[in-house]
């Protein structure tokens, strides 16, 4: 988290670049495809860079497509294949990266070989990453030229445009380097409401990221911002509840004990 905050602060004084530090990354050659694996602040998320375009667009911030559950994977053949690997919980696609989030009780050592194989085979097949009837730049979060999908008071339109500009130019590129993304959902009564995606979703340090990183920067440049809160979509709420229920059942399930035999031997 300290590294993330340092990068976020530095980004306020310089333009974002596409130079990705690869010191914490693992490199894997599979069937002539070079895949880099980067650790993220979320221990349950890894960022895979396959060395080829994933979504169209390379400008900052990158366009992303968040697929937080298998129920939404129909929009992306690549995500649908990744969800077939046991233990995959969520997928975030970027222009040159794939962030995969696993279930907490799964071991990366067990599922990474399958993920490498799926990614390699998929790009060798030349299938579209996103369904052909969907515009990739409209499918997920991208640089917004308007505020059409954001909940806000019309009187605050100028403020919302400043928030969008700051998120897109300073904050989202830094978050994307760590395999995550942010989506502005609302601005009401001075409160900025953001939806966390990819490695940021369910990250143990997401609250610190919002308060110590995003909120401080927004308040520095935009005095009208009072605070920042994380929000969940209705689908996110349902998925979160279903996952928590499943996790609870797994944790509380007791192995059945065979009944003692009552057979009498003579």
N, C-alpha and C positions, 0 to 999 in steps of 0.2 A: 504494500500500500504506500510506503514511503516513496518508492520508486515512481509509482503512478502519480502521486501528488507533485513530485519534483518535475516530472515531464509536463504536467498540466500547468504548473507555474511558469516553466520555461516557455511553453507555447504561447503565453501571453505577450512575450517580447520578441518572438520571431515567427516567421511564416512556417507552417507545417511542411515537412518534407517527407518523401517516400522512403527514406533510408531506414530500414527496419533493423534494429540490433538483433543479431542472431546468436549471441553468446549463450543464452540459455536454451537454445534449440537443439533438438536431435535431428540428424539427417539420415534419411533412409532411401536407398536406391531400390526400386522394385520394378522389374520388367522395363528397364530403360526410362523410368519416370522418377524424377528427383523430388521427394516430398520432405519438406521441413516441418518439424513439430515444435511448437513454441508453448512453453508453460505460461499460464495466465494467473492473475491473482486469485482466481477461483480454482481450488484443487480438483473440482469435478469437471472442469472445462479445459480442453486443449485446442490450440489454434493450428490447423493444418494449412500449409501453403504448398499447393501441388506444382508450382512453377508454370501455370497456365491460367488464362482468364477463367474465372468462375461466373461472375455476373459482368455484364457490359458496363463500362465506365471506369475510369481510373483517376478522376479528379478528386480532390479532397472537399468534403468528406465522401468516402466511397458509398455507392448505393449498396444497401443491404436488404436481405430478405430473411425475416425471422420466422422460423417454423418451430414453435416451442413444444409441439407434441405431434404424435403420429396422426392424430385426427386432422391436422392441417397439411399433411405431407403430400396431398394430391396435387398441390400447385407446383411441386418440384419433383421430377423423376429421380434426381440425385438424392434428395432428402428421403424419398420413399425407400430407396435402396439402403441408405444408411440406417434407417429405423429398423431394418430387418436384422441388424446386428443386436444381439441380446445385450441389454444394459444401456442402450442409447436413449436419453431422455429428451434432448432438444438439439436443434441444428440452426446455426446462423450462417448465411451465405453472404460473402462480400465479393468485391470485384476480383480479388486475387487470394482469398482465404476462405476456409471453412472452419467454423468453431463448432465443436461437438461437445455437448454436455452429457455426462453419464449419470446413472443412478449412484447415490452415495455408497451403496454396499458393493459395487462392482470394482474390480481391480483393472487399472489401465493395462497392465501387463497381459491380461487375458483377452481384452477386446481390441487392442491396437493392431495386431496382425490382421484381424478381419477388416478393420477400418481401412488399413493400407490397401488391402486387396480390393475392397469395394470401390474406393476412389480411383485406383489405377484402372480397373476393369471398366468403370463408367466412362472415364475420359477416352479410353481406347475404343469405346463403342460409338462415339460421336453422337450420342443422344443429347437432346437439349437439356440444359440444367433446369430451366423453367419451362412449363408447358407452353407450347407454341402459340396458344391463343391468349397468352398473358404477356403484356409489355414488361420486360424485366425492370425498367426504370420506374414503373408504376407499381410493381408487385410488392415492393418493400419500402424502407425508409430511404429517402434520398434528399438532396438539397431541395428545399421547398422554395418556389417562386411566389407562393401564395400561402395564406393561412386558412385555407378552406376547411381542413379537417380538425382544427384546433378550437376547443371551447374557450371563448373569451368574450368580454364585453366589447361591442363595437367601438366604444370610446377609447379602448386600450389598444387599438390596432397598431398604432405606431410603436408602442412598447413591445408588443408581440413580435413585430418585424425585427426589432433590435435583438430580442431574445433568440429568435430563429437564426439571425445572422451570426451572433456570438456562438451559439451551439455549433453551427455548421463550420465556422472558420477556426474556432479555437478548441472547443471541448470534444466534439465527436471524433475528430481525427486522432486525438490522443487516446480516447476510449477504444477506438477501433484497433489501435496498435496492440492493445491487450486482449483482443478477441471479443469485444463487446460493442454495444451501441446504445444510444438513447433516442427516444422518440418523445417529442413534446406533445402532450395530450391536452393541456389546459393551462390558462392563466386567469385566476380569479382572486380578487381581493389581495393582490400582491403575492399570491402563492403560485409558484411554477410547479406543475405536475408533470412528471416524467415517467415514461415506461422504460424499464431496464430490459436489455436484450442480450442474448448470447452469454458470454462469460460474466456479464454484470448481473444477470438474472440469478437469483438464489445465491449470490456470492456472499460469504460471511462478512466481507468488508464493504458491502454496497452502501450501507448507511454512512460510513466514514467518507466514502467517495462522494456521496451527494452533499453532505454537510461541509466537509473540510475542503473539498475540491470544487464541485460545480456551484454550490451556493455562494461560496466566497467570491468566485470569479464573477458570477452574474451580479452580485450586489456591488462589486467594485465598479463595474461599468454601467450598471443600470440601477440607480438608487430606488426606483419604484419596486424592485424585487424585495420582498420581506423574507421569504423562505422558499425552500424546495422540498417537495414530497414525492415519494414513489407511489405510483398507482398501478393497478392491475386491470386489464380488460376483463369483461365478463367471461370470455373463454379462458383467460389466465386464472381467474378465480376458480372456475370449475375444475381445470386441470390441477391446480394446486391442492384443492380439497380432495380430489380423487387420489392424487399421489400420497397425500398425508394419510388418508384412510387406508390405502394399500400398505404403506410403511408401518402403520399402527398394527394392522392385521399380521404382518410378517413378524414384527417384534414381539407380539403377544401370543403368537401361535405356539401351542405346546404339542410336542410329539405325542401321538396316541400310544397308550400302553396296552398291549394285548391282555385281555382278561385271563385270569388264572384258570387253568383247566380244572374242570370238576369231575373228570372221568375217574372212576374207581377201578383199581386193578385188583383182581382176586387171584 
